[in-house]
């Protein structure tokens, strides 16, 4: 099938019309342009386009609203939507209205040319998609190019049952993406069931996923429905699937292949009417190479991958996200706060090892603790430095306390090696790094009194002396003896 044809371009910006027209003509297409809905309707009848490229905001109407009319007149017409309103709901609505593709402004001319060629090649099979219901605002915030790719992929998969694998660092919002796919898809009225593989003991995973019969094992006093059964008709979100033990992977693969499962201790096959969305922050190909993840299961769950950008990769979204989290905190009853330009600039210069989750925690903490309504760069700086906090509160390490601070430090450490692993012996090195400042600060707090420091630490004096020797800490000064 030919990949050149008649293309109608609709945009109220004359410069965009000219640039797009010339780029498409160089690619071999016949192109007409329009600046309004009225002009689009007139040319649609006389020109009979094979592809429609339209902006959303036009002087006399909305480009999305006119799509059903165009499709009713010419079924199967591929429509490519261009929009500066680069939100998840715009991408989703474009797909709902039957658009073939969605390109956020500013767009790459090469990408548009390829989209037009793809649309012409697929026009016989294209058509209006079924509506998935009214659009509601979701906490998928951001207009950066990496998020636009996420929105486009979500919009394309919501209406079908393809298995999705959401990839990304911890704290990037993988469960939010899974919920968006469920809530805007045909299974929205059925349950969304999330299970974290990393949080379930290995010996209980099969029972947790598939349920068990009474007497199946010691302590099984009654029948219990597993997560597959609880999610029947809906969506099962398998978070941190990279932490699933090998034996459970084998059972899951059989379920995905056969479309049915049995409970632990049961014999009756139960049809698995669920959509599977999996997620992980781990490198699954590396786990496969290490023999820790089944390659055949990987191909089963990786039908449609969605890779979420880290917050540092979408820095232009930080201000919008921060204001959103402050608004949500106010809606939850916390004092309303505002960010000045300096505060947003300081937020954008932070590394964000904890990603969006770290930003949300920080905004809620500021909403609760900051005395002034306007949050400045100085207040943000104090939070990052661990210095004096608003209202004279003691330093706060984060909503997760010490564990969160350690995780943030280790996240930076691992990131510094890229795709490589740190040198072996990490466990002992981390413990030594943690122990040294703990012992030094405890000795200082006890004014060098080893008995008092040992009592503070909850260890005996001999153990403390041994640790001081091992870590080469001067018992009198609390400093390293070398």
N, C-alpha and C positions, 0 to 999 in steps of 0.2 A: 504494500500500500504506500502511496506517495506521502512524503512528509512535508510537502509544500502545498499551499492552498490560499484561500481567501480569508484574511484576518481583519476583523473590525476592532479598532482600538478606541476606547472611550475614556477620556480624561480631560478635566477642565483646565489643566496646565498646558499651555501651548508648547512650551519647551519640551515637556515629557512626550507629548504627541509626536513632535518632530523627530526626536531622538529615537523613539521606539519604531516609528514608521520607517526611518532610514535603515535601522538595524535589521528589521524584518524583511525589508525589500532586498537588502544585500544577501539575506539567507534564501532568497528566491520566492518569497511570498508576495501575493497581491494584497495591498493594504489600503484601507480607508480609515479615516479618523473622525471622531465626533467629540463635541465638547459638552454635551448635555444629554439628558434622558430623551428629550423630544427629538434631537438630532439622531440619537441612536435608533429610536423607533423608525424614523424615516429611512435611514440607510439600511436597517435590518431587512426591510421589505424589498428595496431596490438592489442592494448589493448581495444579499443572501450569503452571509459569511459562513465559513466552515469552522472558525474559531472566534470566540468573543473574548477580548481582553478589556476588563473594565475596572475603573476606580470605584471606590465606595461612595465617597462624598462628592456629589455633583450639584451644580447650582439649582437644579429643579427636581431633585429627588435623590434616592439612595440606590447605588448600584446593585446592592444585594437584593433589594426589594423587586427589581425588575427581572432578576434571573428566572423565576418561575414562569413569568410571561414569555420570555424568550424560549424557554424549554418547551412550553406548551405549543408554541408556534413551530418549533423545529426540534423535535425530540432527538436526544443523543448529541446535541450541540455541546462541544467542550467549552467551558467557561473558565477563564483564568482571572482571578481577582487580585488587583493591586490595592494596597491600603497602607496609609500612614498610621492608622489606628491599630497598632501592632499588639493586640491583646489576644489571649487564648480564646475569648468569646468571639472575636471577629473571625479567627481562623475556623472555629467550630461552626459558626453561623454560615460562613461561606460554603463549607462542606454540606451542611444541612440543606441549603438552598439548591444544591446540585452542582457546585463548582468542581471542575476537574482539578484545579490547583490553586494555591494561594501564595502570593509572593509579597512579603512586607517591603514597604519603602524605607530607605532607598534600596533598590534592587539592582542586581547585576544583569547587564544586558545579555550576557552569555547564558545566564540561567533562564531568562525569559525566552530567549530564542530556542533553547532546548525544550522548555516547557511547551511552547507552541508546536514544535515538531512532534513531541511525544503525544500531545493532544490530537493532532491530525492522524497520527498512526493508530490511535486508540479510539477514534471517534465513533466507530461502528458499535463498540461495546460500551461506550460511556452513556450515562443517563443520570437522571435526578435520583439522589439517594433519599431514603425514607427519613423523615424528621424524627429526631429522638426526644422531642419534647421541648418545653420552654427552656431558654437559656438563663441560667442563674450565675451570678458572679462567684468564682472560685478563688481560693487563695493561691492561685498560680499567677504570680505577679512578675512583671518585667517585660520590657520591650526590646531587649538586646537581641542581636542576631542569633546567638546560641539558643535563646528561649524560643525564638520564632521557629526554629527547626523542630523543637520539641512540640510546639503547638500544632504545627502542620502534621506531624506524625500521629499525634493523638487524634486529631480531627479525622484522619484517614482510617483509623482502626476502631473507632468507637462503635460503628454500626455492625461489625462482624465479630466472630468468635475466635479470631486468630490469637494464638498464645503470644504474650508479650514478655520480654525480659528487660527490666529497667535497671540500668547500670549507673553508677555514680558513687562519689565519696559519701561517707556518713554525714548526715545532716543536710543533704541537698534536696530532700523532699520526694523521695521515691514512693512513699505511700500516698502522698497527695496525687501523684500522677496516676497511680493505680485506682484511687477513688474517683478521679475525674473520668477515666475510661469506663468505669462501672456506672457512675451516676448519669452519664450522658449517653449510655448505650441501651440496647433493648432489654437488658437484664436489670435495669435500675430498680424495678419494683421488688426484686428478690434480694436475698441477703448478700452483703459484702462481708466476708469473713477473712480476717488477717491472722496469720500465725508466724511468729518469729522463730525460725529454726535454731538460732543460736541460744534461745532462752529455754529450750526443752531438753531435759536429760536424754541421752542417747537411747536408754532402755525404754523410754516412754513415747518416742516419736511415732512409731507405727500405731500405737493405741490412740495417740492424740490426733493423727491424721485420719485414720480409718475406723476408729471406734473399737469397742470390744464387747464380747458377750459375757454374760454372768458366768463366773467360774473360769474364765479364760486364763487367769493367773491369780496368784495369791493376792487377796485384797479386792478382787473384782466382784463386789457383792451384787452388782446389778448391771444391766446392759447400759452402755454409754455410747452415744452417737459421736462420731469423730467429726473433724472439720470438713471433710468432703461431704458428709451427710448434712451437716448444718448449712452448708453453702448451696445445697441443691437448687438449681434454677438460677443461681446467681454467680458470684465471682469469688474465687479462692485466691487470696494473695499470699504467696509463699515468700516472706521476707528473709533475707540473709540465707538464700538457698545454698550459697557456697559453704555454709557450715553444716549442711546435712550429712550425716554419716553414710558411708558407702552402702550399707545394707538397706537403709531407708531409700537411698537413691534407686536401688534395684527395684524395690516395690513400687515406687512412684513411677518409674519408667513403664512397668507392666500395666499400671492403671492408665497411663496416657496412651499406650498402644492399644489396649483392649477396650478402653472406655467404660470399665467397670471395676469394682473392687469388692473385697470381702472384709468383714470386721475380723479383728484378732479373735480366734476361737470360733469363728462363724464359718458356715459352708455355703450360704446363699449369696449369689452374686448380686450386687447393687449397682445399677447404672449410675455412672458419674456424670450427671448433667451440670457441669460447672465450667466456667471460663477460668483458665489458669493465667495469672500474672505473677511472675517471679521477679525477685530483685536481689541484688548483691552489690557490695562495695569491693569485692575481691576480684582478682584476675582469674577468671575461670579457665582460659586456655593454659595458664601456668599451673593451675591445680590439676588439669588433665595431664599435663606433662609430668607432674609429680606423682601421678597415680591416685590423687585424692578426689577426683571428680570424674564421673562417667562421661565419655565423649558422646555416646549415643543419647544420653539424657540432655546434654548441652544442646545438641541439634534439635531435640524435641521442644525445648523451652525457648530457644533463640530464634523463633520464627520471625518476630518483629522486634528488633532491639531498639530501645530508646535510651540514649546516653545523656544523662543530666549534667550540665556544666557545673563546676564548682563555683562558689560565689566570687572568687578572685577572677574567674573567667568571664563574669558578667557584671563587672564593677559598675557599669552605668545604671544597673537596676537597684543598687544599694539604697539610694535615697528614697525611691518609691517603696521598696520593701520596708525600710525603717519606719516611714510614715504610716504604712499600712499596719505594722505591728503596734505602733503607738495608738492608732485609732482603735484597734481591736482590744488593746489593754484598757482603753477608756470605756469601751462598750462592756467590758467585764467588771467595771466599777472602780478601776484605778484612776488616779487623777490624770486629767488630759494634759499632754505635753506637746511642745512644738520643737522642731530642730531648726537651728539657723544654718546659713550656708557654710559657715566654717565647720560646724559639726558634721555636716554631710561630707565635706571634703576630707575630714579626718577619718571618717568611717571608710571612705573609698581607698584610703592609703593603708588600711589594716589588711593583714594576710588572710584572715578568716579561716583558720584550720578547721573550725567547727561548722563552717558553711552557714546556711540559712538558719539552722537551729541555734547557732551561737549568736547570730544577730537578733533573733527573736528573744532569746534569753536576756540579752543586754538591754533591749528596748523595754521589756517588762520590768527589769530591775530599775532602770532609770525612771520609769513611770511611778514605781512604788517609792523610790528613795529621794529623787531629786526635789529640792525645795522650790526651785523656780520653775515657772511654766516653760520658759525658753531654755532649751538645752544647747550649750555652747561647745566649741571645740575643746576648751579647757576641761569641761566635765567629762567628755569622752576620753581625753588623754589620761585623766586620773583613773578611769576605769581600766584602761589598758595597762597602765603602769602599776596598778595595785596600790596606788597612793591613797591619800585621804578621800573618803567617799562623801557623797551628798549628805547634808545634815549631820556631819561628824560621825557617820556610821563607820565601823571598822572595815578594813579592806575586804572586798567580796571577790572570790575567785570565779564565781559563776553559779548558775542554778544547780549544777552538779557537784559543787564544792571541789575538794581536792582531787577527786577522780577525774572531773572534767578538766582541771588544770593540767594534770599529768597526761591525759589523752591528747590535749591540744599540743603539748610539748612533743610527745611521741609522733603525732601526726606530722609536725614540721620535720622531725628527724627522718622519718621514713620517706617523706616527699623529697628530701634533699638527695636521695639516691636514685630518683626517677623510677625506672622499671627494674632496677637492680635491687638486690637485698643488702642490708647492712652486714658487716662482718659477723661471723659466728660468735657465740658467747654473749648475746645481747642481754639475756636474763640477768646474769651476774653483774654485768656492767650497769644496767639500770638500777638494780638493787643497791650497788655501791654508791651510785650517784645520789640516790634518795637517802641512803643512810648517813652519808657524810654531813649534809646540812642539818639533818634531824638531830644528830648527836652534837654538832657544834652549837646549834641554837639552844638545845636543852642544857648543855653545860653553861652556856652564857646566862640563861635564865636562872640557873641554880647558883650563879656566881662562882663557878668552878667546883662546887661541892659535889663530888662524884656520887655519894650516897643519895643526896637529894635528887640529882639528875637521873640516877637509876630508878628511884621511886617514881619520878615523873614519867619515865619511859615505860614503866611496868616490867622492868627486867632486873636481875640481881646485879650486884656491884661487880662480881667477877666477869659476868658476861659483858658489862659495859667496858671494863678494862681491856678485855680481849678484843672487842670491836675497835677501841681507840688505837690499839697496837696494829691491828690488821689494816686500818684505814690511815695509819700514820698521822693521827691527830694528837697534838700536844695537849695532855690532860689539863695543864694549867691555863693555857691561852685559848684552847678550843680551835687553834689553827693547825694547818697541816705542818708536821714536823720537818718536812723536807723543803 
